[in-house]
Amino acid sequence: MEDKQLTLQEVASRMRVSDDTIYRLLKKGVLAGYKVGLQWRIKQSELDRFMFAMSNNRQRSATTANW
């Protein structure tokens, strides 16, 4: 099965953040993507990995904040 390629705008919509936020994540290397011409593409598997990592960080922060 081939990994779906998402645009920067599709990722921003799914994450409910601005296009600028996704652009900054890509430029910093926090979210992996690649350019096709002038447009960014992000693999669905990379977005899934990023979202999983972020949710784990939030859970860990919430758990340790109670100590």
C-alpha positions in Angstrom: 0.0 0.0 0.0 1.4 3.4 -1.0 1.7 6.2 1.5 -0.7 9.1 0.7 1.0 12.4 0.0 -0.6 15.4 1.7 -0.2 19.1 0.9 0.8 21.6 3.5 -2.8 22.9 3.5 -4.2 19.5 4.0 -2.0 18.9 7.0 -2.8 22.3 8.5 -6.5 21.5 8.1 -6.2 18.1 9.8 -4.2 19.5 12.7 -6.4 22.6 12.9 -3.5 25.0 12.8 -2.5 27.7 10.3 -0.5 27.0 7.1 2.3 29.1 8.7 2.6 26.8 11.7 3.1 23.7 9.4 5.6 25.7 7.3 7.6 26.5 10.5 7.5 22.8 11.6 8.8 21.8 8.2 11.5 24.4 8.0 12.7 23.5 11.6 12.8 19.8 10.6 10.2 18.9 13.4 7.9 17.6 10.7 9.4 15.8 7.8 8.4 16.7 4.3 9.7 17.5 0.8 9.1 20.0 -1.9 7.6 19.3 -5.3 8.4 22.5 -7.2 7.3 25.2 -4.9 4.8 23.2 -2.8 5.5 21.0 0.2 4.3 17.4 0.5 4.1 15.4 3.7 3.6 11.6 3.8 0.5 10.4 5.7 2.8 8.1 7.7 5.0 11.1 8.8 1.9 13.0 9.9 0.7 10.0 11.9 4.2 9.6 13.5 4.3 13.3 14.4 0.7 13.3 15.8 1.5 10.2 17.9 4.7 11.7 19.2 2.9 15.0 20.1 0.1 13.2 21.9 2.6 11.1 23.9 4.4 14.3 24.9 1.1 15.9 26.1 0.2 12.8 28.1 3.6 12.7 29.7 3.5 16.4 30.5 0.1 16.1 32.0 1.1 13.1 34.1 4.3 14.7 35.5 2.5 18.0 36.1 0.5 16.3 38.8 3.5 15.4 40.9 
